[in-house]
Amino acid sequence: MDAAASAMTTYGIPLLVLATTGSAALTGLAFALEWVPRLLAFALAGALVDRYGTIRVFRLATVLRAAVVLAAALLLPTQADGLGATVTVMLLAASTGMLTEFSYLAAETAGGVASRSGGECAHRIQTVLLGIDQTATLAGPVLGGLLLEWGGPTGMLTVLAAFSLLAGAFALRQPRHRRTTAPASVVRSLRTGWVTLRSLPALAWLVAGVTLSNLAIGLLQAAAPVIVVQQLGHSHADVGLVWSAAAIASLAAVAACRRAIDRWGLWPVGAVFAFVTTAACLAIPLAHTYQAYLAVLAILMAGEGGITVVLRTLRSHMILADAFGSTLSLTILLLLLPFPVAGLLVTAVPSALLGHVITGCAVLQAVGLAAAFTRLRTVPGLRAFLA
């Protein structure tokens, strides 16, 4: 339920901004506003998860998100198109983005516990967890687009609030876990995560490579409403269809990834997916029709799904349990830094020049992933695990 609400938030809110304001620049700015609070929240979220446990943090975040979304759903119909509606959707983007990351971090921490208990089957557990995320990404964007197209902002926001409330209700059924260590402050949590990450060079290199890759991914997410609606002349629902098709490709890649890792090992499979990702990203500016854009973006997200399995498996294998929440929050913080930058790029760059910016980001992506997987192969003590 939370994954569905998160997908509708990530992909649906920028669509809502574009539908409300009609501005490509404000759509990019809303994307940045959606991600900046997420970055600011992660330091606090990691410390809160370590202190109070996953269930309390998860439940509170989902209930607050439902309340914020319902308030916006009631407020928007009373506002005429103009400054009031613009301020409302911008504040909605910022607040839902922050609360979504609290619930996401809590769920990721619970997933890390499950992976560590799985031993050698950790990558299988991660593929299941990632499959949940991708299934939500399959349904969330197209559902958000259709609801916005046919039911307006109120219809989309009401369904989003319902998913959030259901997520909190399901969390009530989960067991609580006692902590054996003292709670950490926010500063201490960041320091612990940084020290842990520096002590794990393999994970640090992979995080750095995926961070550069995420600049290209974030740019495509921020620019998708502008490209599909304004440049290719399609509807808001078609934007959701693009990401749903990408989720189908990613789900197929994740399913294949599990068997491929069992047969060939973690590193070879990850390297192949990295190549597919960079090649598809370089081809995006050459897609001048909606069908071509949809196909190339689906291939790109399939490659990105495989890389995510590698990252999550390595992360759950290497980070110790007592430092997992803090280190996870820091790594996700680093991985998300490019997303507000991508939103600002869409705001600042004229839509006619977005293709050139995408090409530049694709080159950075290729360099980052190549360096990361080259370095992974040479880290002592990991060859048996990666093979």
N, C-alpha and C positions, 0 to 999 in steps of 0.2 A: 504493500500500500504506500509506503514511504517512497519507494523508488518511482512509482507512478506519479505521485505528487511532485517529486523532484524533477522528473522529466517534463511535466507540464509547466513547472516554474521556469526551468532553464530555457525551454524552447517556446513556451506560450507567452511569457511576459513580454519579450521583445516584439512578438507579433501584435500583442495588445497595444503596445506603444506606437507601432507603425500605423495600426488601424485607427488609433485615437488622434494622433498628431499628423500623420501623413509625411513625416520628416525622416529622411535617411540619417541625418546627423543626430537627431534626438534618439533614434533607434540604437545607434552605436553608443551614444552616451548612456542610455538605459542599460545596455549590456555591460558597460563599465561600472555603472552604479550597482548593478546586480552582483558583480564580482568583488568590488573593493570591500564591502562589509564582510564578505566571506573570508577574505584574507585577514581582516582585522579580528574576526571571530575565532580563527583557528587556534591562536595562542591560548585564549581563554577556554575554548572548547576542550582542548587536550587536557588542561589542568582540571577542568570540571569532571571530565570522564574519569580521570585517575582518582579524583577525590570522592565523587558520589556514585560512580558506576554508570554503566551504559543505559540502564533502564530509566533512571530518573531524568537524565539529560535528554534522552530520546523522547520520552513522554511529554516533557515540558515544551520542547522545541516544536513538536507536531501540533500540540494544542494551541500554542501561541500563533503558529503559522495559520492555522484554521481561523483563528479570531481575526487576524489582520486581513486575510483574504475576504472573509465575510463582510468586514467593515468596508472594504473597497467596493465589494459587489453592491452594497446598499448605497454607497456614496456616489458612485459614478453616474447612475441614472438621473440623479438630481442636479448634475452639473452640465451646463451647456458646453459644447466644444470650445476650448480656449485654455486660459491659464490654469483654472481650477482643475480641469481634467488632466492636464499635463503634469501638474504638481502631484496629483493623486497617483498616477501610474508610475511616476518616477520614484516616489516614496514607497510604493508597493514593490517595485523592483529591488530597491535597496533592502527593505525589511525581510522580504521573503528569501532573498539570496542569503542573508545572514542566518536566518533560522533553519534554512535547508542544510547548511553546512554543519550546524550543531547535530542535527539528526543523522546526517551522513557519517560524521566522524564516530558517533556512538555505534552505528551499525557496522562500520568498518572495524572498530575495535572488537566487537563481538565476533566478526568474521575471522579476525586474527587469532582469537582464542580457539575457534573451531579448527583452523588450519594447523595450529601447533599441536592440537590433540590428534590430528590426522597423520602425523609423522610423514612417511614417504608418500602418502596420498594427498599431500598438501595442495599440489597443483590441481587435483581433481575437485577438491573443495572450492578452490578459487574459481575454477571454471563454472561451477554451479552458482556461486555468488555473483560472478560477472554475468552469467546467463540471466539471473533475476534482473540485474540492472539493464541489460540489453533488451529483455522482454518489455520492461517498462518504457525504454526508449523507443521501442517499436510502436507501442500503443499511445504513449503520451503525446508526442508531437502531432500526430494525425488527429487524435481526439481533441487536443486543444485547438487545432486549426478548424476542424469541423464545427466545434461548439462556438468558436468565435464567429465563424461564417454564418451559422444558422441561428444561434441562440444569443449572440452578442456577448459583450463583456460579462454580464451578469451570469449567463449560463455557464461560461467557461470557469469563472471564479467560484461559483457554487459547487461544481464538480470537484475542483481542486481542493476546496475546503473539506468536502466529504472524504476524499482520499486521505487527507491529513488526519482527520478525526478517526478514521478507521485504523490508521497506522498506530495512533496512540492507544486505541482500544486493544489491538492485538499485542501491544507491548506489555499490557497488564498481565498477560499469561506467561511471561518469561520469568525464569528464576533469577533471584538476586545473588550476587557474588560478593563475598567479603574480601576486602583488601587486606594484605598482610604488610603493607608499607605505609609510611606516613604520607598524608596528602601533600601535593606540591603546589607552590604558588605559580602564577603565570610565568614570571621571569625564570624561576627555577625549572619549570617545564620546558621552556624554550632552550635553556642552557643544557638541560639533560638531553633533549633531542639533538641539539647541535653536536655535543660531545659524542653521542652514540653514532650519529651519521658519519662523523669524521673518522671514527674507529672502524668503519665498514666501507673501505674504498670501492668495492664492487657495487654496493648499493648506491654510493655517492655518485659514481660515474653514470650509472643508469638513470638516476634521478636527474642529473644534469642534462643528459641526452634527451630524455622525455620532456623536460622543461622547454628546451628549444623546439621540440616537435609540437608541443602544445601551443606555441605561438601561432603556428600555421593552423592548427585545429581550431583555436579560439577565433582567429580571423575569419575562417570559413563559417563558424557558427554566428558570429556577429553580422557578417555580410550577407548571410543567406536570405533574410527577408528582403533586403534591398535588391539582390541579384535576381531572385525568383519573381518578386512582385513588380519591381520598377524596371529592371533591364529585360527580363524574359517575358514579362506581361502575363504572369499567371496569378492565381488567387492565393489567399492566405492558407487555405486548406492544402494547396499544392506544396507550400513550404513544409508543412507537417508531413506530407507524403514523402518528400525527399529524405527527411531524417528517419522516417519509419522504414523506408527501403534500405537506408544505411544500417539501421538496427538489424534488419533481417540478414544482411550480409555479415555483420559483426557476429550475430548469433551463430551463423554457419561456421564462421572462422573459429569462434571459441569452442564449438563442439568438435571441430576437426583438430584444434590445438591440443586437446587433452590426449587423444590417441597418438597424435604426431609426437608429442613430448615423451609418451611412454615408449615409442619406437626409436626415435632419433635423438632425444635429449633436449634439454631446455635451450641451450645456446644456438644450435643449428636452426631450430624452429623460430626462435626469436629473431635471428639474423634475416631469415627469409621474409618474415612479416615486416621487418624494418625496411627492407628493400621495396616490398610492395607498397608500403605507405608513402615512401619518398617519391617513387615513380608516379603514383596516382596524383600526389599533390602537385608535382611539376606539370601534370597534364590538365589540371583544373582550368587554367586560363585559356586553354585551347577548346574548351567545351562551350560552344556558342548556341546550343539548343537546350531546351529543358531536359529532353531525354538523355542527351550526352552528359549534361551536368549531373543528373541523378545517378547515372551509371558509374561515372568516375568517382563521385563522392561516396558511393556505396563501396567501391573497391578500396578507397582510402580508409574508410572506417572499419572495414574488415581487417586490414593490416594493423590499424590502431588497436583493435580488440585483441589480436594476438600479442602485441607488445604489452598490453595491460596485464594479460595473464602472466607473462614473464616477470613483470615488475611486482605484481602482488604476491606471486609465489616466492620470489627472492626476498621480498620484504618480510613476509610472515616467517620465513625460514631463519633469517639472520637476526632480527630484533628480539631481544630478551623480553620476557613477559612483563617484568616490573617497569620497563621503560617503553613499553609498546605504545601507550596512549600519547605520550609526549613526543616520541620519535615519529609516530604516524602523523601527528598534527603538523610537525615541522616539514616532513616530506611532502605532505599534501599542500601545505602553504607554499612551498617552493614550486610545486607542479602547477599551482593555480595563478602564480604571479603573472604569466603571460596573458591571461584572459582579460583583465581590465585594460592592459596595454592594447590588446586587439580591438577592444571596443573603442578606445580613444583613436586608434588608427582609422577605423571606419568613420568616426566623427570628423576627423581632420582631413582625410583624403577625399577628393571628389570621386563620386561613384564610377566615373569613366576610367579612373586610374587604378581601381582596385585590383585589376588583373596583374599589373606590374608589382604591386605590393605583395600579392599572393605568391608570385614567382620568387621574390626575394626571400620571403619567409620559408618557402619550400627548399631553397638552397641552404638556409640555416638549419632546417630540419634534417636534411641529408647529412650535413657535416656533423651535427650533434649525435645522431643515431649511429653513424659510422664510427665515430670516436668512442662512444659508449660500448658498443659491442666488441670493438677491437680491444679495448682495455679489459672488458670482462673476461676475455679469453686468456689473458695473461695474469690474472690475479691468483696467487698461490692459495691452495686449500679449497678452491671452489671448482676445480676441474671435474672432480668426481660427481659433484652435485649437478653441474651444468651439462655434463655429458649424457 
